[in-house]
Amino acid sequence: MCGICGLSHSTNQKPQLALLEKMNATIAHRGPDSDGFHTDAGIGLAMRRLAIIDVSGGDQPIANEDESVWIVFNGECYNYPEMRAELERRGHRLTTKTDTECIVHFYEDEGDNCIKRLRGMFAFALWDEKKKRLLLGRDRLGKKPMYYSIQNGTIYFGSELSAVLAALPNKPEINLEAIDLYLSLQYVPDPLTAYEGIYKLPPAHTLVWENGAARIQRYWDYSYQPKFTASEDELAEELRERLREAVKIRLLSERPLGAHLSGGIDSSIIVALMSEFASGPVKTFSAGFAEQNFTELPHARAVAEKHSTDHHEFTLTYGDIPSTLEKIASHFGEPFADASAIPLYHLSVMTREHVTVALNGDGGDEDFAGYQRYWLDGFANAYARAPRFLTRSLIPSIANFFPDNADRPVGQSLINGIKRL
């Protein structure tokens, strides 16, 4: 997973190593393999590493040939073999086999546009020693986090809120606007956090800190315009090839790989494609529930059997919940209401006993409108336009006559679905 943090003064003051060590200690769980530090006039960089690529030679921070550009990086660039080949053709001398080193050399050649070269999930902090300039960047969809705060002419940043909070000279107040949004959305949207004056760098954005001022800029955006005119069969085949290629490039690793398998369409497709490329059985990991109406373990087992995977399961019980909440709440750093985090925590603990990297199908439902709420949206909008005596009085009072089917998921109970609507 890795974690990065650091700070930059608007003067040439050299940050205290002890403060960097304090920040880095708060994210030690993100990188158990090694830590690293770089301090100089105006800058302090730190990181915790989970080694995936160039395990023996890729410790960070990493610099260019003359050590005028330094970087700490969290994530993975899946196109790094192509990046390395291009840089070598340009005459750059690479001393590691990492994706991280590629970024500093592309920055030398292309400046801030280097981020457009990266295909993957990432957050990084890059220091230009000659210009006394800090560049923070975050991947297009925001898979990797980046928090920052500016106080007294210094910018503090980190992969988790805890790293920033550990260094701030003035402890922030709770952000009531963010809490209000959380109660509506079940999370705190960027750029806000639960704390006044601490922000999330939005996905697909960079932040430049120079001469005591911060400048934020978007470098990529979605396009929702129609892009394809081929037939449905042709598009299905193209989608299949894109998925196959996306899975293949994510299998580049010097550490063991596996997959989180729920038994749904998204993770099942990924496991099937992994099985095409694997030389042996794919290691798969599933979490279920003691309540049989809610568990998906039978579906996961069916997929595991079809592809002859090395399958592992965890069953969550009600008694696991209190202690789990205590562990994960501090890692969130702010309110977050996705209950799937509870089984996911246990699934990750089990997974880590066998592999270092796990692929999963998260995001598929968002990309392909797989959630029921998407097709219910039209009904919800029509319902909201109805007279208030119907929507706020008559229909709710009728719905209350029906008992809750608490032993069934909302999506499998018409009564519960109506009540939620």
N, C-alpha and C positions, 0 to 999 in steps of 0.2 A: 504493500500500500504506500509506504513512505510518507514522510511529513517534512514540511519546510517551514522556516520562520526566520525573522530577522528584523532589522531596523536600519533606518538611514537618517542621519542628522542633516539639517540644512547648512551646517558648518562643517569644517574639517575635523571636528572632534571625533576621536576614535572610540567606538562603543566598547563598553566593558565586557570582557569575555564572560565574567560571572553572570551578567544579565542574560547573555545569549544562552548560556548553559541552563539557566533557570527556565527560559522559554522552551528550549529544546526538551527539557525533562518532562514537560507536560504532554508531549506528543511521542514519548518513547515507545508507546504501544503500537504506533504506526510503522516503526522501523526497528525491528529487533536485531538486525545484523551488524550495523555500525552507525556511528555518528560522525559529523564533520563540521568544521568551523572555518570561517575566513573573516578576519577583521582588518580594516585599514581606515585611513582618514575618511570619515563620513559614512562608513558602511560596516555592517555586521551581518553575515549570512550563516545560517545553521541548518542542519538537516538530520533526519533519522532515516536510515535506509532499510528497505526490504529488497534484497538483491534478487533480481530476476534475470537480467542480461549482463554479461561480463561480471560474473559473481566475484571473481578474484581481483579484477583490476578496475572496477567502475565506481570506487568510492567517491563521494562528493564532499565539498564543492569541486567543480571542474573548471579549468581555465583554457584559454586559447594559447597559442605558441608563446607569445611574449607576456602572458599573464596580465593583459590589459582588460580582459573581459572575463568575468566570473559568473557562475550560475549554480543555483540549487534547483532541483527539478523533481516533481512528484508526478508519476504517471508512466505512460508508455507511448512511444511513437511507432506505430506498426509499420510505417514505411521507411524505417531507418536504414535497411540495407540499400535501398535506392538512394537515400540521402547521402550515405557514406560514399557510395560509388561516384556520385556527382561531385562531392567535395574533393575527393582524391583526384578526379580529372582536372579540377580547377587548381590543383597544386597544394592543397592544404595537407598538413601532416597531422594525422590523428594518432594519439597515443593510447587510446582505449578502444574498446569495441562497443561502446554504449551509444544509445540514442541521444543521451544528454549532451555529449560533446559535439554532436552535429549542430545543435542549436547555436552555440557560441560562434561557430564558423559561418553559419548562414547569417547571423547577426552582423559579423564583420563585413560581409558582402552586400547585404540587403537591408540592414537596419531593422526597424520594427516590423517590417513585412516578413521577417523570418518566421513569424508565427503562422503565416498562411501556408508555409511549407509542411506543417506538422499535421499528420493524420493519426488521430488517437485521442486519448484522454490525458489531460495534463493541467498542471498549474506550475508556474516557475517564477523565479526572481532572478533577474540578470542585471549585473552591475557593470557599467562602462566606466572604468577607472579614469580614462583620459577626459571624458566629458562630465565626470561626477554625476552620473545619471543612472537611476534605477528604473528597470522595466519589469512590471508584473504582468503576467498573462494567464488567461484561463481558457480551457477548451470550449469548443463551439456549443456544446450542450450542457456544460457545467457539471460534468461528472466528478471532477476534482475541485475541492473547495479552496477559496482564498478569502480571508478576512483581513481588514486593515483598519487602522485608526490613526489620526494625526493629532498630536498634542505638543504644544510648545516647540514647534518647528521641527518635529521629528515624526516620521511615519513608522508605524509598527505593523507587521504583517505576519500571518501564519496560516497553516492549514486548518487549525481549529481555534475557536474563540479562546480556549484556555491559554494558548500561547500568547495571544495579544493581551489578555487580561493580566497575565503574569508580569508583563513589562510596563504597563501604563502607570505613569506617576500619579495620575488622578483617576480614581475608580469611577466608572460611569454610572449614571442612574438608569433605571428601567425605562425602556421606550414604550410608552402606553399606546402609541399609534400602532406599533408592531404587535403588541398583545391583542389589540382590537382586531387587526387583520388575521392573526392566528386563530381567534375564536370563530372567524368566518371561513377561513381557508384550510385550517388544520395544520398550517405551517407558516413561517414568517417569510414573505417573499423578498427577493433582492430588490434594491440594495440594502434594505433595512436588516437589522438584527434586533434581538430583544434588548439591546443596550444602546443608549443615546451615544452618538459619536463613533460607534463601531459599525462598519459596513461590510457587506459582501461585494466583492468585485463580480459584476454580472457575467454570465456566460458570454463567450464570443467578444470579450472586451479586453483591452489592455489599459494599464495605468502607468503613466510616466511621472516619476518624481524627480524634479530638477529645479535647482535654485529655490528650494523651499516651497514649491507649488506642485500640486498634483493635477494631471490632465488625464481624463478618462475618454476612451474612444472605442467604438464598435468596429470590429474588423470583418465581421461576417453576419449574414442574416438569412432567414428562410426565404424561399420564393414559393408562393402558393399558386402560381400561375400554372395552367396545364402544360405539361412538358412532353407528353408522349402521344403518338397517333397510331401506334401499332395495334394489332388485334389482341384480344384478351389472352389467347393462347401464347402469343409472342411475348406479351408482357409478363405472363406467369413464368415463362422460361428465363426471361431476363432477370426477374426477381430471384429465381432459384440460383442463377449463376452469381448474382451479387451476394446473396447469403453465403454461398459456398466460398467465395473469395474472402468475404468478411471473417468467416470462421477460420479459414486457413491462415491468414496473416496473424491472427491472435494466438496461434499455437507456437509462435517463436518464443522459446523460453529455455533457460538452462536449468530450471527447477521443475518439479513435477506439476502436471496440470490435471484438472478435473472439471466437473460441471455440476451446477445446482439444477436439479431436475424436479419440477413440480408435477409433471405429467400433463401440463397444458400444452397448447400448440407451440408457443414460442420456445420454451426450453426443450421440448421434444425435438423440434427441428434442429436445434443447435447440437444436441446429443447425436442425432442421426448423422449430421454432417461431420462432427468430430470423429465418429466411428469410421467414416470413409477414409480419413487421413491417418488415423492412429495405427501404429504397428501392433498394438495389443489392445486388450479391453480398456475402454474409457472408464475412469473412476467417476461414479455419479453419487450424489448426496441429496437426500430428501428429508424434509421435516413434515410431520403430520401431527394430528391431535388425537387425544384419547376419545373425544366425542366423534363417533363414526360418521355422523351426518356432515361434519365439517372437514374431515381429513381427506387428502388427495393422494394418500400413499398407494392405494390400489392402482390408480392411473400411472403413477411414477413407476411402480413395479412392472406394469405391462410394457412400458417403453424400455425399461432396463432389460427385461427378458428378451424383447425383440432384437435389441442390439448387443446382447450378451455383455453388458457392462459389469464392472466390479462395483456392486451397488451397496450403499450404506444408508441407514435410516435413523432418524431421531423422532421420538414421539413426545410432544409437549403436553404436560399435565397442568391442571389448574394450580397445583402447589408450586410449580416452577416460576409462576408469574411475579410474585412480590420481590424475590431476590434478583430476578432478571431486570425488573424496572429500576432497582437501585443501581445496578451496574451500568445500564445503558443511558440513564438520564443524564449523568455527568458528561458522557461522551457527546451527547447532542449539543450541549452548551446553551441551548435555548429550547423553548417549547416546540414539540413535534408530535403529531398525533397519529402517525401511521402505525397501527397495531401490528402490522406484519414485521416490524422491527424485532418483536419479541421472539418469534420462532427463527427469524433470520440470524439473530445473535447465536442461538444454540446450533443452528445449522453451520455457521461459520466456525464455531469452536470445534465441532466434529470434523469439518472439512480440513482445518489446519493440522489435524493429527495425521493426515494422509498426503496432502498436497499443499503447495504454496500459492498456486494460481487457480482460480475457478471462473469459468465462463457461465453466464446465465442469460435468461431471456428478458430481463427487465427492459421496459421501453417498448416492447412489441405491441402491447395493447394501446399505448398512446399513439404509436405510428399508424396502426391499422384499425383504429376505432373498435377495439375489441371489448371495451367495457359496456355493460348494459346502459349505463347512464348516457352514452352517446346517442343511442337510438331512442331513448326516453326523452331526450332534450326537447323534441318538438311537442310532446305531450305536456311536459312541464311548462313550456312557454305558453301554451294554450290555456292551461290551468291557471297560470298566474294572471292572465287577462280576464278571467271570469269575475263576476261580481264578488265582492269580499264576503257577503253573507253566506255565499256558497263555499268559498275556499277557506274562510277563517272560522266558520261557525257550523253550517249544516253538515258538510262532508266530514270534517273532523269528529263531530259528535256521533255520526253514524259509524265511523270507523272504530270509535272507542267501544262500541258494542261487541266487536269481534276480539277474541283473545289473541295475544301475541303468540306466534309460533317461535319461541326463543330457541327451540332445539333444531332449527333449520336456518341456513343462510338466507339473507334477505333475497338474493336472486332466485331462490327456490321456493319462496312463499309469496303468493299473490297478496295476501292480507298484509304481511310485513312490508311488501313493496309499496302498496297503496298508502300505508301509514307513513312510510318514509317520504313518499312523494308529497 
